[in-house]
Amino acid sequence: MCTKQLKDVTDVDALVSFLKTKGENHKCYYHYTSWDSFLKIYENASFLVTRGNSLNINDQHEALMKGSWSTWNRTYIGSFAYGQSENMAMWGLYGQPETDAIRIAIPRAEMLNWIHGTKEVYIWDGAPIDSIRADVTLNDIVYVSGEARSDNLLLCNNTQKLKTVNIHGLKGVDTTPQMTGYIKKCRLAV
């Protein structure tokens, strides 16, 4: 049974299930990038993803502090936003230089066809060098405040707004290997 609301989550398995279900139920997904990157996406009919603990990733905190380093080493991520409003953080991180920035919109049905239809990915090092079998998922992430270990305070991205939710029984969830790729550090003061 799928947990429908974050407040009903009681353990890590339920939290992962909630985030996967929520991730697949947005109307549209947006990918922020540059014009040159868009042309590569279009011409190759594929997205590039980044290994979770790559030194090239823009936010090293998750690989160093959240989840498991060894799991991050086997986890590749791509970043998509949802919601109709502009996401200034995504423009700032991925739409550089700003004069070439674009936002690609992918409707839910097409996104799910792509995600569920992808069973093999290519390891890229300037040119495809090998393909591997892969589990590809589309999931939301949960933001954890710095106090998560003491009071289980979680902040969840809910239609582009952060809300405070107390969840009991998930003390230390931010370092649980199973949460690798599902959790980020909250940068807002609570």
Summary of the structure (lengths in Angstrom):
residues: 190
radius of gyration: 16.8
end to end distance: 31.8
largest distance: 48.9
contacts: 514
relative contact order: 0.21
helix: 34%
strand: 26%
